[in-house]
């Protein structure tokens, strides 16, 4: 084995470890999104912890991407008003002036991918800031126990994505 191989697998740098943990959190986040019951528990957790904006935005963008071309304009304006506009009811934090302005300028003829980059940022933010805490929260463990009780063994990959749970 060469030195780089051994270093990567046995002595990963903090930078590589951080990237792996981020990828794991994103995988966990999308697993949560794909499980309807778990997604509802996660949404409730975010609301309780005042961290719902990115979740709501991500799902609004998901709906936007399903719109027919003639519906894009009204849906884009709706998303802008609810999440992007200054002092919006669910205003996303840390949006810079140029991003806000760019999106506002696109509202008259919005492209289908208008919110894609911002949606990715919202998902990364959710993954990095909330997933680990959610997995330690009693509400998650209660949901998991009920699911195991009602449904038997979980689908493949559940334990791999959530190592905090014993089989």
Backbone bond lengths (Angstrom), bond angles and torsions (degrees), N, CA, C in turn:
res aa  C-N    CA-C-N  psi(-1)  N-CA   C-N-CA  omega(-1)  CA-C   N-CA-C  phi
1 X - - - 1.458 - - 1.519 109.82 -
2 X 1.309 115.53 142.99 1.456 117.24 177.72 1.533 110.18 -84.38
3 X 1.297 116.26 164.39 1.466 123.05 -175.17 1.527 112.39 -60.65
4 X 1.336 117.69 -40.71 1.459 120.87 -179.97 1.525 111.29 -61.88
5 X 1.342 116.19 -41.06 1.455 120.38 179.16 1.524 110.23 -61.46
6 X 1.334 116.07 -49.88 1.466 120.09 -178.99 1.522 111.23 -63.22
7 X 1.312 116.36 -40.89 1.464 119.88 179.81 1.518 111.49 -63.69
8 X 1.324 117.19 -42.20 1.465 120.77 -177.90 1.520 110.75 -65.46
9 X 1.333 116.94 -46.93 1.457 119.58 -173.68 1.524 114.30 -82.42
10 X 1.316 118.35 -29.67 1.457 119.19 -175.32 1.523 113.96 -109.03
11 X 1.304 117.78 -22.56 1.455 121.26 -179.95 1.522 109.83 -136.92
12 X 1.339 117.47 61.94 1.462 118.25 -176.42 1.520 111.10 -63.59
13 X 1.310 114.54 143.31 1.461 119.02 177.98 1.523 108.60 -69.54
14 X 1.328 117.84 158.07 1.466 120.04 177.02 1.525 111.46 -56.91
15 X 1.326 117.05 -33.24 1.455 121.30 179.13 1.528 111.34 -64.27
16 X 1.321 116.90 -44.92 1.465 121.39 179.16 1.524 109.63 -67.91
17 X 1.326 117.08 -43.44 1.464 120.84 178.86 1.518 110.12 -59.24
18 X 1.316 117.21 -41.92 1.464 121.62 178.46 1.519 110.54 -61.53
19 X 1.340 117.70 -43.20 1.467 121.46 179.45 1.525 110.85 -63.98
20 X 1.331 117.30 -41.20 1.462 121.19 179.29 1.524 109.95 -63.88
21 X 1.340 117.35 -44.81 1.457 120.53 179.59 1.518 111.39 -64.74
22 X 1.332 117.35 -36.78 1.457 120.44 177.41 1.524 110.17 -64.60
23 X 1.341 117.12 -44.75 1.463 120.30 178.15 1.516 110.51 -61.61
24 X 1.333 116.93 -40.61 1.455 120.58 178.92 1.525 109.65 -62.35
25 X 1.323 118.17 -44.36 1.458 121.39 -179.82 1.523 111.24 -63.11
26 X 1.323 117.69 -39.94 1.461 121.01 179.05 1.525 109.42 -66.03
27 X 1.331 117.75 -43.10 1.464 120.75 176.03 1.527 110.46 -59.81
28 X 1.320 116.40 -42.70 1.458 120.51 178.46 1.526 110.43 -62.70
29 X 1.317 116.43 -43.01 1.460 120.85 179.44 1.532 110.77 -59.15
30 X 1.318 117.65 -47.38 1.462 120.09 -178.77 1.528 111.65 -69.95
31 X 1.321 117.52 -29.17 1.458 120.10 172.93 1.532 109.27 -64.23
32 X 1.333 116.64 -43.98 1.470 121.64 177.18 1.530 109.70 -59.24
33 X 1.329 117.34 -47.09 1.468 121.58 -179.54 1.533 111.88 -60.37
34 X 1.329 117.06 -35.30 1.460 121.19 -176.67 1.527 113.62 -78.00
35 X 1.325 117.42 -16.82 1.463 121.47 179.56 1.528 107.59 -100.55
36 X 1.325 116.80 104.78 1.468 121.20 -171.81 1.529 113.13 -53.82
37 X 1.321 117.30 -46.44 1.461 120.59 -179.70 1.514 111.97 -64.95
38 X 1.323 116.25 -45.71 1.458 121.36 179.78 1.522 110.56 -65.60
39 X 1.327 117.39 -37.06 1.462 121.61 178.79 1.531 110.30 -61.57
40 X 1.319 117.05 -40.32 1.468 120.32 178.26 1.522 111.23 -65.84
41 X 1.329 117.34 -39.47 1.466 121.30 177.66 1.529 109.72 -64.78
42 X 1.333 116.70 -42.46 1.466 122.01 178.85 1.527 110.67 -63.35
43 X 1.329 117.18 -43.93 1.465 120.65 178.29 1.524 110.85 -60.37
44 X 1.319 116.61 -43.45 1.465 120.96 178.03 1.530 110.74 -62.15
45 X 1.327 116.38 -41.66 1.466 121.66 177.15 1.535 110.48 -59.76
46 X 1.329 116.64 -44.54 1.466 120.43 -179.72 1.530 111.14 -64.66
47 X 1.318 116.91 -40.47 1.466 120.14 178.23 1.525 110.42 -63.13
48 X 1.307 116.22 -43.00 1.469 121.69 179.46 1.528 110.98 -62.48
49 X 1.322 116.31 -33.59 1.457 121.56 -176.62 1.522 113.53 -100.98
50 X 1.335 116.77 17.03 1.466 122.45 176.77 1.525 112.70 54.68
51 X 1.325 116.82 44.19 1.461 120.82 -178.25 1.524 110.91 -135.30
52 X 1.323 117.96 34.27 1.448 121.84 -171.86 1.537 114.06 -85.72
53 X 1.306 119.33 -21.87 1.465 122.70 -170.48 1.524 113.48 -53.93
54 X 1.328 117.31 -48.57 1.466 119.92 -178.98 1.528 111.26 -64.69
55 X 1.322 117.12 -37.57 1.459 121.79 177.21 1.528 110.27 -61.58
56 X 1.330 115.76 -51.09 1.458 120.48 179.94 1.518 112.14 -60.38
57 X 1.330 115.94 -43.79 1.458 120.86 179.05 1.525 110.89 -61.81
58 X 1.323 116.89 -47.44 1.461 121.23 -179.16 1.528 110.46 -56.12
59 X 1.318 116.60 -45.70 1.465 120.02 -178.33 1.536 112.08 -72.17
60 X 1.322 117.59 -33.27 1.470 120.19 175.39 1.529 110.19 -64.29
61 X 1.319 116.92 -40.14 1.472 120.88 178.33 1.525 110.21 -67.10
62 X 1.308 116.55 -38.05 1.466 120.44 177.11 1.539 109.65 -58.40
63 X 1.321 116.30 -42.07 1.469 120.56 177.06 1.537 111.02 -68.14
64 X 1.326 116.35 -38.41 1.473 121.73 178.30 1.526 110.51 -58.02
65 X 1.329 116.44 -42.02 1.472 119.98 -178.07 1.526 112.15 -67.63
66 X 1.328 117.65 -16.03 1.463 121.55 178.52 1.534 112.39 -92.94
67 X 1.328 116.49 -5.86 1.466 121.02 -177.12 1.523 111.84 -68.76
68 X 1.324 114.57 149.20 1.456 120.33 170.77 1.520 107.41 -73.71
69 X 1.328 118.25 154.76 1.471 120.83 -177.05 1.533 113.79 -50.47
70 X 1.321 117.21 -39.12 1.468 119.75 -178.18 1.540 112.85 -72.52
71 X 1.324 117.62 -11.36 1.466 121.44 179.57 1.535 112.82 -97.82
72 X 1.329 117.07 -12.58 1.462 121.23 -174.05 1.529 112.53 -58.36
73 X 1.312 117.17 -43.72 1.461 121.07 -175.58 1.529 111.51 -59.95
74 X 1.310 117.80 -49.80 1.469 119.65 -177.59 1.532 111.03 -68.36
75 X 1.327 117.73 -38.34 1.472 120.45 179.45 1.530 110.32 -68.86
76 X 1.341 117.27 -39.34 1.469 120.84 178.54 1.528 110.24 -62.03
77 X 1.332 116.40 -43.20 1.474 119.99 178.82 1.525 110.71 -64.54
78 X 1.319 116.27 -39.48 1.463 120.90 178.34 1.535 110.50 -61.21
79 X 1.322 117.01 -46.58 1.471 121.60 178.98 1.522 110.25 -63.13
80 X 1.326 116.43 -43.27 1.459 120.47 179.04 1.528 110.45 -59.07
81 X 1.320 116.74 -48.33 1.472 121.85 -177.46 1.528 112.08 -63.65
82 X 1.317 116.63 -36.96 1.464 119.66 -175.04 1.527 114.25 -86.28
83 X 1.351 117.86 -29.47 1.458 119.50 -171.83 1.525 116.08 -124.77
84 X 1.307 119.20 -24.74 1.463 120.92 -169.10 1.521 113.69 -109.95
85 X 1.295 117.24 -38.55 1.458 122.22 -179.57 1.543 110.15 -56.68
86 X 1.309 116.33 143.19 1.467 120.24 176.91 1.528 108.31 -57.60
87 X 1.314 115.89 132.70 1.469 124.11 -178.87 1.528 113.43 66.55
88 X 1.326 117.47 23.37 1.469 121.23 175.00 1.524 108.84 -62.87
89 X 1.311 116.22 155.51 1.463 120.61 -177.11 1.530 112.71 -57.18
90 X 1.331 117.09 -35.90 1.471 122.15 177.65 1.528 109.54 -124.05
91 X 1.304 116.53 46.94 1.466 121.65 -174.80 1.524 111.98 -55.81
92 X 1.327 114.87 129.43 1.457 120.69 174.93 1.521 108.93 -70.00
93 X 1.302 116.90 137.74 1.459 120.24 178.14 1.518 110.89 -79.11
94 X 1.288 115.17 161.29 1.463 122.58 173.01 1.524 115.49 60.38
95 X 1.321 117.48 29.10 1.462 119.51 173.34 1.519 108.40 -87.86
96 X 1.307 116.26 127.74 1.458 118.46 179.62 1.533 110.34 -82.32
97 X 1.303 114.35 161.76 1.464 122.17 -176.79 1.530 112.05 -57.55
98 X 1.334 116.95 -42.63 1.466 119.65 -176.32 1.533 111.83 -66.85
99 X 1.317 118.04 -36.89 1.472 120.81 177.89 1.518 110.47 -66.58
100 X 1.319 115.61 -45.92 1.468 120.94 178.80 1.533 110.49 -59.32
101 X 1.327 115.74 -46.18 1.466 121.73 -178.83 1.520 110.78 -64.68
102 X 1.329 117.31 -44.84 1.467 121.44 179.27 1.529 110.49 -57.16
103 X 1.332 116.35 -48.13 1.467 119.72 -178.67 1.523 110.44 -64.55
104 X 1.317 117.17 -42.46 1.461 120.35 179.48 1.530 111.41 -60.74
105 X 1.323 116.80 -38.80 1.467 121.23 179.74 1.530 112.28 -68.09
106 X 1.322 117.34 -22.34 1.466 121.81 -178.29 1.529 113.08 -88.78
107 X 1.319 118.55 -6.19 1.461 121.72 -171.79 1.532 114.92 -65.55
108 X 1.316 118.30 -25.50 1.467 119.66 179.61 1.527 112.10 -73.64
109 X 1.312 117.02 -29.22 1.466 121.72 178.60 1.529 108.19 -144.78
110 X 1.335 117.02 69.54 1.466 120.05 -172.04 1.525 113.74 -73.79
111 X 1.320 116.99 133.62 1.472 119.53 174.98 1.538 109.27 -74.69
112 X 1.306 116.11 158.56 1.468 121.03 -178.89 1.530 111.99 -62.75
113 X 1.329 117.21 -25.87 1.466 120.31 -177.85 1.534 113.24 -100.89
114 X 1.319 117.50 19.90 1.467 122.38 -174.98 1.525 112.99 -53.30
115 X 1.312 117.69 -39.53 1.460 120.95 -173.72 1.524 113.49 -104.65
116 X 1.324 118.34 4.99 1.463 120.92 -173.53 1.529 113.54 -57.05
117 X 1.308 116.75 -49.53 1.471 119.59 -177.61 1.529 110.98 -64.35
118 X 1.310 116.54 -43.17 1.461 121.09 179.17 1.530 110.79 -66.04
119 X 1.312 117.07 -35.12 1.460 121.68 176.90 1.529 110.91 -64.85
120 X 1.325 116.59 -41.61 1.470 120.63 176.63 1.524 110.70 -62.17
121 X 1.315 116.51 -40.93 1.465 120.94 178.74 1.526 110.12 -64.47
122 X 1.337 116.75 -41.87 1.469 120.91 178.63 1.524 110.55 -62.57
123 X 1.329 117.38 -42.84 1.465 121.03 179.21 1.523 110.43 -64.29
124 X 1.328 117.63 -44.23 1.464 120.80 177.76 1.528 110.69 -61.33
125 X 1.314 115.76 -41.32 1.465 119.89 179.09 1.522 110.92 -62.80
126 X 1.324 116.78 -44.73 1.468 120.30 176.98 1.526 110.62 -60.80
127 X 1.325 115.78 -46.89 1.462 120.22 -177.66 1.527 111.20 -61.27
128 X 1.303 116.14 -44.52 1.462 119.87 -175.61 1.522 114.24 -79.60
129 X 1.317 117.05 -27.58 1.464 119.27 -173.07 1.522 114.34 -104.02
130 X 1.340 118.47 -16.97 1.463 117.47 -172.98 1.520 115.91 -129.89
131 X 1.324 119.14 -27.25 1.463 120.50 -172.30 1.526 111.90 -62.22
132 X 1.318 118.20 -48.95 1.475 120.04 -178.03 1.529 111.25 -59.30
133 X 1.321 116.75 -43.18 1.467 119.61 178.69 1.520 111.33 -66.35
134 X 1.335 117.13 -39.97 1.460 121.27 177.84 1.523 110.83 -60.15
135 X 1.339 116.73 -41.38 1.466 120.70 -178.39 1.531 112.31 -67.56
136 X 1.330 117.24 -19.08 1.464 121.18 177.39 1.529 112.09 -96.53
137 X 1.309 116.94 -9.77 1.463 120.85 -175.01 1.534 110.86 -76.51
138 X 1.332 117.16 141.69 1.473 120.27 178.70 1.533 113.53 -56.41
139 X 1.331 118.65 -32.83 1.462 120.67 -179.52 1.533 111.11 -61.36
140 X 1.334 117.36 -37.69 1.460 120.77 176.52 1.525 110.45 -66.68
141 X 1.332 116.82 -46.21 1.464 120.60 -178.12 1.530 111.55 -64.85
142 X 1.322 116.99 -35.87 1.469 120.65 176.62 1.528 110.11 -65.41
143 X 1.336 116.00 -45.23 1.472 119.70 178.29 1.521 110.45 -60.58
144 X 1.323 116.52 -45.66 1.453 121.31 -178.98 1.519 111.16 -61.52
145 X 1.326 117.64 -43.90 1.470 120.85 179.79 1.529 110.68 -62.05
146 X 1.331 117.16 -43.09 1.467 121.00 178.29 1.526 110.81 -63.95
147 X 1.333 116.63 -41.87 1.465 120.57 180.00 1.518 111.08 -63.59
148 X 1.333 116.65 -42.89 1.463 119.95 179.21 1.520 110.16 -65.33
149 X 1.309 116.10 -39.16 1.467 121.85 179.90 1.528 110.49 -65.25
150 X 1.333 116.37 -44.01 1.468 121.22 -176.32 1.518 114.13 -82.30
151 X 1.322 117.03 -33.28 1.468 120.11 -170.50 1.522 114.62 -113.53
152 X 1.306 118.61 -3.22 1.459 120.42 -176.32 1.516 109.99 72.99
153 X 1.317 117.89 -156.05 1.471 120.79 -177.51 1.526 112.16 -57.45
154 X 1.296 115.53 141.24 1.461 121.39 179.71 1.515 110.23 -74.13
155 X 1.330 115.37 166.13 1.459 119.48 -179.97 1.532 110.63 -64.98
156 X 1.316 115.89 158.01 1.464 121.17 -179.17 1.515 110.76 -53.71
157 X 1.303 116.36 140.94 1.450 120.90 177.49 1.510 113.79 96.15
158 X 1.335 118.44 -15.36 1.465 119.89 -176.31 1.518 111.02 -61.80
159 X 1.326 117.13 -50.70 1.467 120.41 -178.57 1.526 110.04 -66.04
160 X 1.325 118.07 -37.13 1.467 120.70 178.75 1.525 111.36 -64.60
161 X 1.336 116.56 -36.98 1.459 119.29 -179.51 1.531 112.27 -79.39
162 X 1.320 116.02 -23.82 1.462 120.67 -177.27 1.516 109.82 -126.58
163 X 1.322 118.56 74.83 1.467 121.48 -175.19 1.534 113.00 -65.91
164 X 1.338 118.24 -9.53 1.453 119.97 179.27 1.526 111.36 -76.17
165 X 1.337 117.77 -5.01 1.457 122.18 -177.43 1.516 108.81 -107.81
166 X 1.293 117.12 132.45 1.456 118.76 175.04 1.522 109.15 -89.29
167 X 1.296 116.09 151.41 1.476 120.86 -177.15 1.519 111.54 -69.41
